[in-house]
Amino acid sequence: MGHHPCGGRIAVTAHQADQISRFVNPRLVDTGFEFAAAHLPDGVFLAYGPGISKGAKIARRKIADVGATLLYSLGLDVPADLEGVVPKAMFTTEHLHEHPVVEGAPTKGASAGSQAAGMAPEEKEQIMAQLQMLGYME
């Protein structure tokens, strides 16, 4: 769970009520069980605390927005080349004024093509098998 310098909390959970993870503060939700993963197309994004617009409902987001929002909630810059964006509608105007979203330097990772070129064939094969097992590839 991310903690912004102002004390806000952010939780991401599975969409189905019977699969809400223990990632949420247990005082808010206690399902009595834990699960390791769920591959569902939709999810629920919850946020509360100082700077969060109380009762705000934001437009549908992309999963990549979670990363950007978590970086922002930790008081970190959001890399310029990060696919996700911070949903500013969930924060109060005052909060955004005091803590603007800062675009940071692009990430320094190698491009996907050059990274894959350096992999051994066995590594590529293992990754492909894992992606197939998870249902991401046929």
CYANA upper distance limits for C-alpha pairs under 8 A (distance plus 0.5 A):
  1 MET  CA      9 ARG  CA      7.05
  1 MET  CA     10 ILE  CA      6.30
  1 MET  CA     11 ALA  CA      6.29
  1 MET  CA     23 PHE  CA      7.45
  1 MET  CA     24 VAL  CA      8.16
  2 GLY  CA      8 GLY  CA      8.38
  2 GLY  CA      9 ARG  CA      6.31
  2 GLY  CA     10 ILE  CA      6.14
  2 GLY  CA     11 ALA  CA      8.12
  2 GLY  CA     70 LEU  CA      6.34
  2 GLY  CA     73 SER  CA      6.51
  2 GLY  CA     74 LEU  CA      6.53
  3 HIS  CA      7 GLY  CA      6.26
  3 HIS  CA      8 GLY  CA      6.22
  3 HIS  CA      9 ARG  CA      5.88
  3 HIS  CA     10 ILE  CA      7.85
  3 HIS  CA     73 SER  CA      6.44
  3 HIS  CA     74 LEU  CA      6.02
  4 HIS  CA      8 GLY  CA      5.88
  4 HIS  CA      9 ARG  CA      7.54
  4 HIS  CA     72 TYR  CA      7.94
  4 HIS  CA     73 SER  CA      4.71
  4 HIS  CA     74 LEU  CA      5.04
  4 HIS  CA     75 GLY  CA      6.37
  5 PRO  CA     73 SER  CA      7.99
  5 PRO  CA     74 LEU  CA      7.13
  5 PRO  CA     75 GLY  CA      6.78
  6 CYS  CA     50 PRO  CA      6.56
  6 CYS  CA     51 GLY  CA      7.80
  7 GLY  CA     49 GLY  CA      6.87
  7 GLY  CA     50 PRO  CA      6.73
  8 GLY  CA     47 ALA  CA      7.91
  8 GLY  CA     48 TYR  CA      6.31
  8 GLY  CA     49 GLY  CA      4.49
  8 GLY  CA     50 PRO  CA      5.78
  8 GLY  CA     51 GLY  CA      7.45
  8 GLY  CA     52 ILE  CA      7.71
  8 GLY  CA     73 SER  CA      8.00
  9 ARG  CA     47 ALA  CA      6.27
  9 ARG  CA     48 TYR  CA      6.00
  9 ARG  CA     49 GLY  CA      6.47
  9 ARG  CA     73 SER  CA      8.43
 10 ILE  CA     45 PHE  CA      8.28
 10 ILE  CA     46 LEU  CA      6.44
 10 ILE  CA     47 ALA  CA      4.87
 10 ILE  CA     48 TYR  CA      7.09
 10 ILE  CA     70 LEU  CA      8.06
 10 ILE  CA     73 SER  CA      8.32
 11 ALA  CA     23 PHE  CA      7.09
 11 ALA  CA     24 VAL  CA      6.13
 11 ALA  CA     45 PHE  CA      6.85
 11 ALA  CA     46 LEU  CA      5.78
 11 ALA  CA     47 ALA  CA      6.69
 12 VAL  CA     23 PHE  CA      7.91
 12 VAL  CA     24 VAL  CA      8.10
 12 VAL  CA     43 GLY  CA      8.03
 12 VAL  CA     44 VAL  CA      6.64
 12 VAL  CA     45 PHE  CA      5.36
 12 VAL  CA     46 LEU  CA      6.70
 13 THR  CA     19 GLN  CA      8.41
 13 THR  CA     20 ILE  CA      5.97
 13 THR  CA     21 SER  CA      6.37
 13 THR  CA     23 PHE  CA      7.71
 13 THR  CA     24 VAL  CA      7.98
 13 THR  CA     43 GLY  CA      6.74
 13 THR  CA     44 VAL  CA      5.97
 13 THR  CA     45 PHE  CA      7.06
 13 THR  CA     46 LEU  CA      8.40
 14 ALA  CA     19 GLN  CA      6.32
 14 ALA  CA     20 ILE  CA      5.83
 14 ALA  CA     21 SER  CA      7.39
 14 ALA  CA     38 ALA  CA      7.60
 14 ALA  CA     40 LEU  CA      7.83
 14 ALA  CA     42 ASP  CA      8.08
 14 ALA  CA     43 GLY  CA      5.45
 14 ALA  CA     44 VAL  CA      6.62
 15 HIS  CA     19 GLN  CA      7.76
 15 HIS  CA     20 ILE  CA      7.68
 15 HIS  CA     40 LEU  CA      8.03
 15 HIS  CA     42 ASP  CA      6.49
 15 HIS  CA     43 GLY  CA      4.66
 15 HIS  CA     44 VAL  CA      5.78
 16 GLN  CA     20 ILE  CA      7.23
 16 GLN  CA     43 GLY  CA      8.39
 18 ASP  CA     31 THR  CA      7.79
 19 GLN  CA     31 THR  CA      8.48
 19 GLN  CA     35 PHE  CA      7.97
 20 ILE  CA     29 VAL  CA      8.38
 20 ILE  CA     31 THR  CA      7.48
 21 SER  CA     31 THR  CA      8.10
 21 SER  CA     33 PHE  CA      8.49
 21 SER  CA     34 GLU  CA      6.59
 21 SER  CA     35 PHE  CA      7.21
 22 ARG  CA     26 PRO  CA      7.03
 22 ARG  CA     29 VAL  CA      8.02
 22 ARG  CA     30 ASP  CA      7.52
 22 ARG  CA     31 THR  CA      7.95
 22 ARG  CA     33 PHE  CA      8.20
 22 ARG  CA     34 GLU  CA      6.71
 24 VAL  CA     28 LEU  CA      7.48
 24 VAL  CA     29 VAL  CA      7.03
 25 ASN  CA     29 VAL  CA      7.12
 26 PRO  CA     30 ASP  CA      5.73
 47 ALA  CA     52 ILE  CA      7.35
 48 TYR  CA     52 ILE  CA      6.21
 48 TYR  CA     54 LYS  CA      7.99
 51 GLY  CA     91 PHE  CA      6.00
 51 GLY  CA     92 THR  CA      5.91
 51 GLY  CA     94 GLU  CA      7.94
 51 GLY  CA     95 HIS  CA      5.43
 51 GLY  CA     96 LEU  CA      8.35
 52 ILE  CA     90 MET  CA      6.34
 52 ILE  CA     91 PHE  CA      4.94
 52 ILE  CA     92 THR  CA      6.30
 52 ILE  CA     95 HIS  CA      8.39
 53 SER  CA     89 ALA  CA      8.27
 53 SER  CA     90 MET  CA      5.96
 53 SER  CA     91 PHE  CA      5.57
 53 SER  CA     92 THR  CA      5.56
 56 ALA  CA     89 ALA  CA      8.13
 56 ALA  CA     90 MET  CA      6.56
 57 LYS  CA     90 MET  CA      7.82
 58 ILE  CA     87 PRO  CA      8.05
 58 ILE  CA     89 ALA  CA      6.80
 58 ILE  CA     90 MET  CA      6.87
 61 ARG  CA     65 ASP  CA      6.97
 61 ARG  CA     87 PRO  CA      8.44
 62 LYS  CA     66 VAL  CA      8.06
 62 LYS  CA     84 GLY  CA      7.69
 63 ILE  CA     67 GLY  CA      8.24
 63 ILE  CA     84 GLY  CA      8.10
 64 ALA  CA     68 ALA  CA      7.50
 64 ALA  CA     83 GLU  CA      6.61
 64 ALA  CA     84 GLY  CA      4.83
 64 ALA  CA     85 VAL  CA      7.97
 65 ASP  CA     69 THR  CA      6.54
 65 ASP  CA     83 GLU  CA      8.02
 65 ASP  CA     84 GLY  CA      4.44
 65 ASP  CA     85 VAL  CA      5.44
 65 ASP  CA     86 VAL  CA      6.57
 65 ASP  CA     87 PRO  CA      7.94
 66 VAL  CA     70 LEU  CA      6.53
 66 VAL  CA     84 GLY  CA      7.62
 66 VAL  CA     86 VAL  CA      8.32
 67 GLY  CA     71 LEU  CA      6.71
 67 GLY  CA     84 GLY  CA      7.21
 68 ALA  CA     72 TYR  CA      6.74
 68 ALA  CA     78 VAL  CA      6.42
 68 ALA  CA     82 LEU  CA      7.83
 68 ALA  CA     84 GLY  CA      5.94
 68 ALA  CA     85 VAL  CA      5.93
 68 ALA  CA     86 VAL  CA      6.04
 69 THR  CA     73 SER  CA      6.48
 69 THR  CA     85 VAL  CA      7.45
 69 THR  CA     86 VAL  CA      5.30
 69 THR  CA     87 PRO  CA      7.69
 70 LEU  CA     74 LEU  CA      6.76
 71 LEU  CA     75 GLY  CA      7.06
 71 LEU  CA     76 LEU  CA      5.69
 71 LEU  CA     77 ASP  CA      7.21
 71 LEU  CA     78 VAL  CA      6.75
 72 TYR  CA     76 LEU  CA      5.80
 72 TYR  CA     77 ASP  CA      6.94
 72 TYR  CA     78 VAL  CA      7.09
 72 TYR  CA     86 VAL  CA      7.79
 72 TYR  CA    101 VAL  CA      7.10
 76 LEU  CA    102 VAL  CA      8.29
 77 ASP  CA    101 VAL  CA      7.65
 77 ASP  CA    102 VAL  CA      5.53
 77 ASP  CA    103 GLU  CA      6.10
 77 ASP  CA    104 GLY  CA      5.41
 78 VAL  CA     82 LEU  CA      7.52
 78 VAL  CA    101 VAL  CA      7.90
 78 VAL  CA    102 VAL  CA      6.68
 78 VAL  CA    103 GLU  CA      5.50
 78 VAL  CA    104 GLY  CA      5.79
 79 PRO  CA    103 GLU  CA      6.25
 79 PRO  CA    104 GLY  CA      4.93
 79 PRO  CA    105 ALA  CA      5.80
 79 PRO  CA    106 PRO  CA      5.47
 79 PRO  CA    107 THR  CA      6.66
 80 ALA  CA    103 GLU  CA      5.96
 80 ALA  CA    104 GLY  CA      6.01
 80 ALA  CA    105 ALA  CA      6.18
 80 ALA  CA    106 PRO  CA      5.33
 80 ALA  CA    107 THR  CA      8.16
 81 ASP  CA    105 ALA  CA      8.47
 81 ASP  CA    106 PRO  CA      5.61
 81 ASP  CA    107 THR  CA      7.17
 82 LEU  CA    106 PRO  CA      8.03
 82 LEU  CA    107 THR  CA      8.25
 86 VAL  CA    101 VAL  CA      8.12
 87 PRO  CA     91 PHE  CA      8.37
 88 LYS  CA     96 LEU  CA      8.10
 91 PHE  CA     95 HIS  CA      6.92
 91 PHE  CA     96 LEU  CA      7.10
 92 THR  CA     96 LEU  CA      6.86
 93 THR  CA     97 HIS  CA      6.64
 94 GLU  CA     98 GLU  CA      6.73
 95 HIS  CA     99 HIS  CA      6.27
 95 HIS  CA    100 PRO  CA      8.26
 96 LEU  CA    100 PRO  CA      5.33
 96 LEU  CA    101 VAL  CA      7.71
110 ALA  CA    114 SER  CA      6.98
110 ALA  CA    115 GLN  CA      6.59
111 SER  CA    115 GLN  CA      6.77
112 ALA  CA    116 ALA  CA      6.62
113 GLY  CA    117 ALA  CA      6.66
114 SER  CA    118 GLY  CA      7.18
115 GLN  CA    119 MET  CA      7.43
116 ALA  CA    124 LYS  CA      8.13
119 MET  CA    123 GLU  CA      6.65
119 MET  CA    124 LYS  CA      7.00
120 ALA  CA    124 LYS  CA      7.04
121 PRO  CA    125 GLU  CA      6.62
122 GLU  CA    126 GLN  CA      6.64
123 GLU  CA    127 ILE  CA      6.74
124 LYS  CA    128 MET  CA      6.67
125 GLU  CA    129 ALA  CA      6.66
126 GLN  CA    130 GLN  CA      6.76
127 ILE  CA    131 LEU  CA      6.74
128 MET  CA    132 GLN  CA      6.67
128 MET  CA    137 MET  CA      8.28
129 ALA  CA    133 MET  CA      6.61
130 GLN  CA    134 LEU  CA      6.75
131 LEU  CA    135 GLY  CA      6.78
131 LEU  CA    136 TYR  CA      5.74
131 LEU  CA    137 MET  CA      6.30
132 GLN  CA    136 TYR  CA      6.16
132 GLN  CA    137 MET  CA      5.13
132 GLN  CA    138 GLU  CA      6.15
